[in-house]
């Protein structure tokens, strides 16, 4: 009786790399990898030959040379006598400042607009639709230029905030007043806001010529510790609820943990706000030509921040709307049947489930905000593109080095954002039991 047996395994032959399905995919991958390596090697040899023909080499020594130019907006100490490396860090921090602020603002605007666009109120829903359709269909650069023009041309001059001798004699107030409890002044030169000041700071130290403030590190450590303790309190309450069906009251514990430690640290450091104001003489008349104290935000920063926030807020709004519509209507009806109010239904049931749909496009918007911050060059906002990829590049003539370094920095920033948001995405996605 004939028996079916496995085909005999013959010896390996070179033809099997092409005709045998067990090896064909490996062969193709090796060939593609070899071609890619050969292409990269050709590019590098071509680059080396062209640089040698122009008597140039790849060197980053220029980062230690004197920069020789000023930067208006700066988060770390800098003068025109500082190095190009120092200017790089100033531009990098300016990029991070406007990008982080715009990400938070765009998220707040987008979530609010996305929820309101689904409102049953016809006027509110149509207004949000107009906002989304108008702002996302006009190029971002035009919004940046428009915002900068409004701030630079429409806002009052600093002298309009001054108190003159005639006003003192007649008991009159200046024609223009500061806003937000007399603390913020918006002029055609810039926006003056209160500055946080510490009477007893912890000091600082340098890392790669960048000052690291110990007071800021202490505040960050206390805030992170408070959030961690609060997460443990909430986890303990959830465990008790799952075991007994009764959830203990934790709001006052969370309030104490989140507020008391950071408040105690700030009081210990002598924290207070420095309000921008004109110097005042003995007769109550304002002196000088500009505000003293506080922080002066350049209109280039303010315009770029507003344009990025409002523009990308429209895309986040659409992502939020899509996430909410992806949740079954039965979820809302079941919550209403249990007597839950619409706002609590949205906060506790709909939005938490919609996050798994919202977060992936949200990552793309955060990446776009970070990369689109380079458009600040149009209004002279000296971020990383303006310093390293602009003035430093033109002064030193090191185009290749500047561009490669700038590309690596933006790549690192983008990958950091992606990793962080993907970790958050994994924490909110559905878990299989």
C-alpha positions as CSV (number, residue, x, y, z in Angstrom):
1,X,0.0,0.0,0.0
2,X,1.4,3.4,-1.0
3,X,1.9,5.9,1.8
4,X,2.1,9.7,1.3
5,X,5.2,11.1,2.9
6,X,6.9,14.5,3.1
7,X,8.9,15.6,0.1
8,X,12.5,14.8,0.6
9,X,14.7,17.7,1.5
10,X,17.3,18.1,-1.1
11,X,20.6,20.0,-0.8
12,X,20.6,23.8,-1.0
13,X,21.1,25.3,-4.5
14,X,21.7,28.9,-5.5
15,X,18.6,28.8,-7.7
16,X,16.5,28.3,-4.6
17,X,17.2,31.9,-3.6
18,X,14.9,32.9,-6.6
19,X,12.6,30.0,-7.1
20,X,12.0,28.8,-3.6
21,X,9.4,30.8,-1.7
22,X,11.2,30.0,1.5
23,X,14.2,32.1,0.5
24,X,12.8,34.5,-2.2
25,X,11.6,37.2,0.3
26,X,15.0,37.2,2.1
27,X,16.8,37.5,-1.2
28,X,14.7,40.5,-2.2
29,X,15.2,42.3,1.1
30,X,19.0,41.7,0.9
31,X,19.1,43.2,-2.6
32,X,17.0,46.2,-1.6
33,X,19.2,46.8,1.4
34,X,22.3,46.5,-0.6
35,X,21.0,49.0,-3.2
36,X,20.1,51.5,-0.4
37,X,23.5,51.2,1.2
38,X,25.2,51.7,-2.2
39,X,23.0,54.8,-2.9
40,X,23.9,56.3,0.5
41,X,27.6,55.5,0.0
42,X,27.4,57.2,-3.5
43,X,25.8,60.3,-1.9
44,X,28.5,60.5,0.8
45,X,31.4,60.1,-1.7
46,X,29.8,62.7,-4.0
47,X,29.4,65.0,-1.0
48,X,33.0,64.5,0.0
49,X,34.2,65.1,-3.6
50,X,32.2,68.3,-3.9
51,X,33.4,69.6,-0.6
52,X,37.0,68.8,-1.5
53,X,36.6,70.6,-4.8
54,X,35.6,73.8,-2.9
55,X,38.3,73.3,-0.3
56,X,35.7,72.8,2.4
57,X,35.1,70.3,5.1
58,X,32.4,69.4,7.6
59,X,33.1,71.2,10.9
60,X,31.0,72.5,13.8
61,X,33.7,74.7,15.3
62,X,31.6,77.7,14.2
63,X,29.3,77.0,17.1
64,X,31.9,78.3,19.5
65,X,32.5,81.6,17.6
66,X,30.9,84.9,18.5
67,X,27.4,85.3,17.1
68,X,27.4,89.0,16.8
69,X,23.6,89.5,16.5
70,X,20.8,90.3,18.9
71,X,17.7,88.2,19.7
72,X,14.7,90.1,21.1
73,X,12.8,87.1,22.6
74,X,15.0,85.0,24.8
75,X,14.4,82.6,27.7
76,X,18.0,82.2,28.7
77,X,20.6,85.0,29.0
78,X,22.1,86.0,25.7
79,X,24.0,89.0,24.2
80,X,25.5,89.6,20.8
81,X,28.8,88.6,22.3
82,X,27.5,85.0,23.0
83,X,28.4,82.1,20.7
84,X,26.5,80.7,17.8
85,X,25.9,77.6,20.1
86,X,24.3,79.8,22.6
87,X,22.1,81.4,19.9
88,X,21.1,77.8,18.9
89,X,19.8,77.1,22.4
90,X,18.0,80.4,22.5
91,X,16.3,79.6,19.2
92,X,15.5,76.1,20.3
93,X,13.9,77.3,23.5
94,X,11.9,79.9,21.5
95,X,10.7,77.1,19.3
96,X,9.7,75.0,22.3
97,X,8.0,77.9,24.0
98,X,5.7,78.8,21.1
99,X,5.1,75.1,20.2
100,X,4.1,74.0,23.7
101,X,1.9,77.0,24.3
102,X,0.2,76.6,20.9
103,X,-0.4,72.9,21.5
104,X,-2.2,73.6,24.8
105,X,-4.2,76.4,23.4
106,X,-5.1,74.6,20.2
107,X,-6.2,71.6,22.2
108,X,-8.5,73.7,24.4
109,X,-9.9,75.6,21.4
110,X,-10.3,72.4,19.3
111,X,-12.0,70.4,22.1
112,X,-14.4,73.2,22.8
113,X,-15.2,73.9,19.2
114,X,-15.6,70.2,18.4
115,X,-18.1,69.7,21.2
116,X,-20.0,72.9,20.5
117,X,-20.3,72.1,16.8
118,X,-22.5,69.1,17.8
119,X,-24.7,71.4,20.0
120,X,-28.4,71.2,19.4
121,X,-28.4,75.0,19.5
122,X,-28.5,76.0,15.9
123,X,-26.7,79.3,16.3
124,X,-23.8,77.8,18.3
125,X,-23.4,74.9,15.9
126,X,-23.4,77.2,12.9
127,X,-20.9,79.6,14.4
128,X,-18.5,76.8,15.1
129,X,-18.9,75.5,11.6
130,X,-18.1,79.0,10.2
131,X,-15.0,79.1,12.5
132,X,-13.7,75.7,11.3
133,X,-14.4,76.3,7.6
134,X,-13.0,79.9,7.5
135,X,-9.8,79.4,9.5
136,X,-8.7,76.0,8.0
137,X,-9.3,77.0,4.4
138,X,-6.9,80.0,4.5
139,X,-3.2,79.4,4.5
140,X,-1.5,79.5,8.0
141,X,1.1,82.1,6.8
142,X,-1.7,84.6,5.9
143,X,-3.1,84.3,9.4
144,X,0.3,84.8,10.9
145,X,0.8,88.0,8.9
146,X,-2.7,89.3,9.6
147,X,-2.3,88.8,13.4
148,X,1.1,90.5,13.4
149,X,-0.3,93.4,11.4
150,X,-3.1,93.9,13.8
151,X,-0.8,93.9,16.8
152,X,1.7,96.2,15.3
153,X,-0.7,98.8,13.7
154,X,-4.0,98.7,15.7
155,X,-2.8,98.5,19.3
156,X,-2.2,101.8,21.2
157,X,1.3,103.3,21.8
158,X,3.0,103.0,25.2
159,X,2.5,106.8,25.8
160,X,-1.3,106.2,25.8
161,X,-0.9,104.4,29.1
162,X,1.1,107.3,30.7
163,X,-0.2,109.7,33.4
164,X,0.7,113.3,32.5
165,X,0.8,116.4,34.7
166,X,-2.4,117.6,33.1
167,X,-4.2,114.4,34.0
168,X,-3.0,114.7,37.6
169,X,-4.2,118.3,37.8
170,X,-7.6,117.4,36.3
171,X,-8.0,114.1,38.1
172,X,-8.2,112.2,34.8
173,X,-7.2,108.6,33.9
174,X,-5.0,107.7,30.9
175,X,-6.9,107.1,27.7
176,X,-5.9,103.4,27.7
177,X,-5.9,101.1,30.7
178,X,-4.2,97.8,31.3
179,X,-6.4,94.7,31.2
180,X,-6.8,91.6,33.5
181,X,-6.9,93.4,36.8
182,X,-4.6,96.2,35.6
183,X,-1.7,93.7,35.0
184,X,-1.3,93.3,31.2
185,X,-0.6,96.1,28.7
186,X,-0.8,95.4,24.9
187,X,0.9,98.1,22.9
188,X,2.2,98.4,19.3
189,X,5.7,97.5,20.6
190,X,4.8,94.3,22.4
191,X,2.7,92.7,25.2
192,X,3.8,93.4,28.7
193,X,2.7,90.7,31.2
194,X,3.5,90.1,34.9
195,X,6.8,88.2,35.6
196,X,7.2,85.6,38.3
197,X,9.8,86.6,40.8
198,X,11.4,84.7,43.7
199,X,12.9,86.5,46.6
200,X,14.8,83.4,47.8
201,X,15.7,81.4,44.7
202,X,17.6,78.1,44.9
203,X,20.3,79.1,42.4
204,X,21.3,77.5,39.1
205,X,24.1,75.7,37.3
206,X,25.3,75.4,33.7
207,X,24.9,72.3,31.5
208,X,26.4,72.7,28.0
209,X,26.4,76.5,28.5
210,X,22.7,76.4,29.3
211,X,21.6,77.6,32.8
212,X,19.5,75.1,34.7
213,X,17.3,76.8,37.3
214,X,17.1,74.8,40.5
215,X,13.9,76.6,41.6
216,X,12.2,75.5,38.4
217,X,13.4,71.9,38.8
218,X,12.1,71.9,42.4
219,X,8.7,73.2,41.3
220,X,8.5,70.6,38.5
221,X,9.5,67.8,40.9
222,X,6.8,68.9,43.4
223,X,4.1,69.1,40.7
224,X,5.0,65.7,39.3
225,X,5.1,64.2,42.8
226,X,1.7,65.7,43.6
227,X,0.1,64.3,40.4
228,X,1.6,60.8,41.2
229,X,0.2,60.9,44.7
230,X,-3.1,62.0,43.4
231,X,-3.1,59.1,40.9
232,X,-2.5,56.7,43.7
233,X,-5.4,58.2,45.7
234,X,-7.7,57.8,42.7
235,X,-6.5,54.3,42.0
236,X,-7.2,53.3,45.7
237,X,-10.7,54.8,45.5
238,X,-11.4,52.9,42.3
239,X,-10.2,49.6,43.8
240,X,-12.5,50.2,46.8
241,X,-15.4,50.9,44.5
242,X,-14.9,47.8,42.5
243,X,-14.7,45.7,45.7
244,X,-17.6,47.3,47.7
245,X,-19.6,49.2,45.2
246,X,-19.0,52.4,47.2
247,X,-16.6,55.1,46.0
248,X,-15.0,57.1,48.9
249,X,-14.9,60.9,48.6
250,X,-11.5,61.9,47.4
251,X,-11.9,65.4,46.0
252,X,-10.7,67.1,49.1
253,X,-7.6,64.8,49.2
254,X,-6.8,65.6,45.6
255,X,-7.3,69.3,46.2
256,X,-4.9,69.2,49.2
257,X,-2.3,67.1,47.3
258,X,-2.3,69.2,44.2
259,X,-2.3,72.6,45.8
260,X,-0.7,72.6,49.2
261,X,2.8,71.3,48.3
262,X,3.4,73.7,45.4
263,X,1.9,76.6,47.4
264,X,4.2,75.8,50.3
265,X,7.3,75.7,48.0
266,X,6.4,79.0,46.3
267,X,5.8,80.7,49.7
268,X,9.2,79.3,50.9
269,X,10.9,80.7,47.8
270,X,9.2,84.1,48.2
271,X,7.1,84.0,45.1
272,X,5.3,87.1,43.8
273,X,4.3,88.7,40.6
274,X,6.2,91.8,39.1
275,X,3.6,93.9,37.4
276,X,4.7,96.0,34.4
277,X,4.3,99.7,35.0
278,X,5.7,103.1,34.2
279,X,8.1,104.7,36.6
280,X,6.2,107.3,38.7
281,X,7.6,110.6,40.0
282,X,6.8,112.2,43.3
283,X,3.9,114.1,41.7
284,X,2.4,110.9,40.3
285,X,3.4,111.6,36.7
286,X,4.7,108.7,34.7
287,X,8.3,108.8,33.6
288,X,10.2,107.1,30.8
289,X,9.1,105.9,27.3
290,X,8.2,102.3,28.1
291,X,7.0,99.9,30.8
292,X,9.4,98.8,33.5
293,X,9.3,95.3,35.0
294,X,7.4,92.3,34.0
295,X,8.0,90.4,30.8
296,X,7.8,92.0,27.3
297,X,6.5,89.5,24.7
298,X,7.3,90.5,21.2
299,X,4.4,90.7,18.8
300,X,6.1,88.1,16.6
301,X,5.7,85.5,19.4
302,X,2.1,86.6,20.2
303,X,1.0,86.6,16.5
304,X,2.6,83.2,15.8
305,X,1.1,81.7,19.0
306,X,-2.4,82.9,18.2
307,X,-2.2,81.9,14.5
308,X,-0.9,78.4,15.3
309,X,-3.5,77.9,18.0
310,X,-6.6,79.1,16.1
311,X,-5.5,77.4,12.8
312,X,-4.7,74.0,14.2
313,X,-7.6,74.2,16.6
314,X,-9.9,73.7,13.6
315,X,-8.3,70.4,12.7
316,X,-8.4,69.3,16.3
317,X,-12.1,70.3,16.4
318,X,-12.8,68.0,13.5
319,X,-11.0,65.2,15.1
320,X,-13.0,65.6,18.3
321,X,-16.2,65.8,16.4
322,X,-15.3,62.6,14.5
323,X,-14.4,60.9,17.8
324,X,-17.7,61.8,19.4
325,X,-19.8,60.7,16.4
326,X,-17.9,57.4,16.4
327,X,-19.5,56.5,19.8
328,X,-22.8,54.7,19.6
329,X,-25.9,56.9,20.3
330,X,-27.0,54.2,22.7
331,X,-24.3,55.2,25.1
332,X,-25.8,58.7,25.4
333,X,-29.3,57.3,25.7
334,X,-28.4,54.9,28.4
335,X,-26.7,57.7,30.4
336,X,-29.8,59.9,30.1
337,X,-32.0,56.9,31.1
338,X,-29.9,56.7,34.3
339,X,-30.6,60.4,35.0
340,X,-27.2,61.8,34.1
341,X,-27.0,65.4,32.9
342,X,-25.7,66.1,29.4
343,X,-22.4,67.7,30.6
344,X,-21.6,64.8,32.8
345,X,-22.5,62.3,30.1
346,X,-20.1,64.0,27.8
347,X,-17.2,64.3,30.3
348,X,-17.6,60.8,31.9
349,X,-18.9,58.6,29.1
350,X,-18.5,60.0,25.6
351,X,-15.1,61.8,25.6
352,X,-13.2,59.0,27.4
353,X,-14.3,56.5,24.8
354,X,-13.8,59.0,22.0
355,X,-10.1,59.5,22.9
356,X,-9.0,56.3,21.1
357,X,-10.3,58.0,17.9
358,X,-9.1,61.5,18.7
359,X,-5.6,60.8,19.9
360,X,-4.0,59.5,16.6
361,X,-4.9,62.6,14.5
362,X,-4.0,64.8,17.6
363,X,-0.4,63.5,17.4
364,X,-0.2,64.7,13.8
365,X,-1.5,68.1,14.7
366,X,1.1,68.5,17.5
367,X,3.8,67.6,15.1
368,X,2.4,70.1,12.5
369,X,2.4,72.8,15.2
370,X,6.0,72.2,16.1
371,X,7.2,72.2,12.4
372,X,4.9,75.1,11.3
373,X,6.5,77.3,14.0
374,X,9.3,77.8,11.4
375,X,6.9,80.1,9.6
376,X,7.7,82.7,12.3
377,X,10.6,83.7,10.1
378,X,8.0,85.7,8.1
379,X,7.5,88.0,11.1
380,X,11.1,87.9,12.4
381,X,10.5,85.5,15.2
382,X,13.9,84.0,15.9
383,X,13.3,80.4,16.7
384,X,15.6,77.5,15.7
385,X,15.0,78.2,12.0
386,X,15.7,81.9,12.5
387,X,18.9,81.5,14.4
388,X,20.7,78.3,13.3
389,X,19.0,78.0,9.9
390,X,18.9,81.8,9.3
391,X,21.4,84.3,10.6
392,X,24.0,81.8,11.8
393,X,23.9,80.0,8.4
394,X,24.3,83.2,6.5
395,X,27.1,84.5,8.7
396,X,29.2,81.3,8.8
397,X,28.5,79.9,5.3
398,X,28.1,76.5,6.8
399,X,24.9,75.6,5.0
400,X,25.3,71.8,5.2
401,X,26.2,71.7,8.9
402,X,23.4,74.0,9.9
403,X,20.8,72.2,7.9
404,X,21.9,68.8,9.0
405,X,21.9,69.8,12.7
406,X,18.6,71.6,12.4
407,X,17.0,68.5,10.7
408,X,18.3,66.3,13.5
409,X,16.9,68.6,16.2
410,X,13.5,68.7,14.6
411,X,13.6,64.9,14.0
412,X,14.3,64.4,17.7
413,X,11.5,66.8,18.8
414,X,9.0,65.1,16.5
415,X,10.0,61.6,17.7
416,X,9.8,62.7,21.3
417,X,6.2,64.0,20.7
418,X,5.2,60.8,18.9
419,X,6.6,58.6,21.6
420,X,4.9,60.6,24.4
421,X,1.5,60.7,22.6
422,X,1.7,57.0,21.6
423,X,2.3,56.1,25.3
424,X,-0.8,58.1,26.2
425,X,-2.7,56.5,23.3
426,X,-1.9,53.0,24.6
427,X,-3.2,54.0,28.0
428,X,-6.6,55.1,26.6
429,X,-7.2,52.4,24.0
430,X,-9.6,49.5,24.6
431,X,-8.1,46.7,26.7
432,X,-9.0,43.1,25.9
433,X,-10.0,41.0,28.9
